[in-house]
Structures are given as structure tokens and as C-alpha cells.
Amino acid sequence: MGKSIPVSLLKKYLSGSCTPGETAQVNQWFDSMDGVPEYIAGLSEEQRKLMENRVFERLLHHIDTEGQQNVKSLPKKTIYSWKILVAAASLFLFLSIVVVWMQDPLSLSSKKILNSAQAVNIKPGGNKAVLTLGDGSSLILTEANLGTVADQQNVSVVKTAEGELSYKKGAGNNTSKIAYNTIATPIGGKYSVILPDGSKAWLNSKSSLRFPTSFTGPERKVQMTGEVYFEVTKNQKQPFKVFSGGTEISVLGTHFDVMDYKDEGRQKTTLLEGSIHLSSGKFAKLLKPGQQASVTVSGIQVNDNIDLEEVMAWRNNLFIFKDMEIEEIARQISRWYDVQVVFKGTPSKVLYTGTIAKDAELSEILSMLQFTGLKYELHNRLLTIIE
């Protein structure tokens, strides 16, 4: 089962009030756990997850902080990672608080468990995109074989073993008119491409990037929608320009993220390395590393206090929510799991914090949100959040 730990320390951890030393102690305790308790080892993965969820709910109820804490003007809730769920479930068994399922775990209603699992058995997104060539023809990249998928004006389009696109110029000079390609990801899709100049672009779900098969002239110009992260090859003689809506971003060689979903209400450009000149209408700003520019019809606002880990979470295959409202979380869930999210009642202003891998099924994320008291209904791909 692993070594024991004071319940008071676990309570502090769950409330987010541990010192660094105490956090390290709890993490060591997590690492000492043997994994899944033996009495549920015979269940299916979905049954085991649902079982652990119920154990964890009872655990939280049992170790809830005694007395009432001061009420804050803006409440916050923590979404616990799956590692904490398993460890907490193990602690629950170790303390023998409630051992309902130890006697006969298979006596639970299997039908109810399976129905619940099936109701939220929606897979996460993945590498999916469509490439539209200069002649208007399209290729579904998920179905394309590795190797050369197209040849255009002395340029080969290659799908690499890593599952990304690469543009390679052939021998000789190209006197033909430059062709333009567009790569687009659907809801629940992502993809990466190495552009003709060696720059790299990663597309988040529901995004697109239009670019030439060869960069000629005084500038390298691309056009995008959705969210794209760029690592631009430096070329002082040929600036790299990104056009998104009415915004123009000019760089020489740098790393930056541009998020321009229509349902987010504003475009956000975050700089990780180098420098960026950003302009929109009569407004213009020069960004430094660690800054984020928010563009609206009324101007450009620069924020110096940006959590780059949160901004780059999608690129690192994570959901990272830090003091985030449920509406913003819902938009991210909708784009990644291809579900329609609606609210029954006015969405609350409760702030959620948590980190969850994007390769998790929707059922895991919804289960974690349930621990915070969130209620929902899921019918096919319509997710209703009840406030």
C-alpha cells in the first residue's frame, strides 16, 4: 500500500496551502503507492475509474476541513489530477473509512457503471488536418502515406515519419508562378508543418495557415486563423509576417503564439523569444519576451504578467487551467473533443485550477470537474453544464 501520511497534511495539499517541503513530502507519498488496489484489479478500466471516482468522493467528504473558512469574493476550485485520485483512493482504503466495495466489488450494478462509461466515452483529438494545394485539390493528411504527397512548382511536399509536413525545394530554378497551400485542422485536430524557409508552425484545433510553396520577394507572408505557434527561422533581409484578421505581426526570427478564435472575443499574441512588431489599424506595439498583446477594436493592451506555461499548454499536449472560469474551459473542451457545450442557467464566475493531459478521454475531465461540485448532462455530443 505504501507508507502512511498524516490526514492533516493531505488536507493542506488538497486545499493548496502546503509549503514546498510539505508538497515534496506528499509527492513522495504518491510515488510510494503501489497503484491500483487489489480488490478492483479484476474490473475493466472504465469500471475501475468509476470505482475510484466514488471512493475519492467519499474520501473528500470524510477529510473535509472542519469549521467554515472565510468566504472569498471570488471562489476557486481545484481540479485534481488522476494521480491524486488514485493515491487518495488508496489512502481511503488504508484508513478503512468506508469499505463498501471491499466485500464484493462485483456486486455493484455493472449495467449502471457501463452505461455511465459509455455516456462519456468520447475520445480526445489528435493529428488531423487537410492540405489544400495550389490547384485546389485537397489531401486528408491523416490518410496520406509517409513520403512525398505532392509536387508543386519544383517543391516537394513530404509527410515525415513524425507525422508533420515538410516542404523541400528541388534542384534547379523555379520560374513558375508561386503556388499557395493551406493546411487546416478540424475541431479535435492538430498538426505541424515545416515551412519552405525552415520555419515551423504548430496548428491547434480549428485553425488554418495559408502560405506560399516558396518564399520570394522582400517578405515572408502567411495568413492564419484559430491558434498557431511559430518558431521562425531568422532572416534579417526577409521579415516574416503573419496576418490574422486585421492584425499584422512582423518578426525577423522568433518564437511566438497567436490565438485568434472568434469566440474568444479578442486576439492574443504571446512572445516567448526575440521581438515582435504588432499593428492593428492605427494601433501598434513592440513586444518583448514574456509579454502578451490583446487586440480589440478599441486598441492593443500589453500584459507583462503572463503565465507562459499556461499559454503553451496546448502545444505541450496539456490542459492547464489557472484561475479560469468555466466558460473558457468549456470553449477549450468543445474545440478538442468536438462537443457542443451549452449552459443551463447563468455561467458562474467560480475560478478553476488544474492540469490534465489532453490525451485523456472526456470522461476523465468531466469526472474531475464533478469533484468541484459541477453538474452536467451529456447526450451524444451535446454537453449541458448546469449552474
Protein Blocks (a to p, Z undefined) as FASTA:
>chain_A
ZZcddfklmmmmmnopacfklmmmmmmmmmmpgbjafklmmpcfklmmmmmmmmmmmmmm
mmgcehjddddfbdcdddddfklmmmmmmmmmmnomaafkmmommlpcfklmmmmmmmmm
ccddddddddddfkopacdfklpcehjfbdcehiacdddfkopacddddedjdfbdcddd
dddddehiacddddfkopacdddehiaddddfbdgdjbdcdddehjadddddddfklccd
ddehjbccddfbdcddddddfklopacdddfbhcddddehjbccdddehiacdddfkbcc
ddfbbcfklmmmmmnopacdehiafklmmmmmmmmnopacddedjddfbdcdddddfkbc
fklmmmmmmmnopacddehjaccddZZ
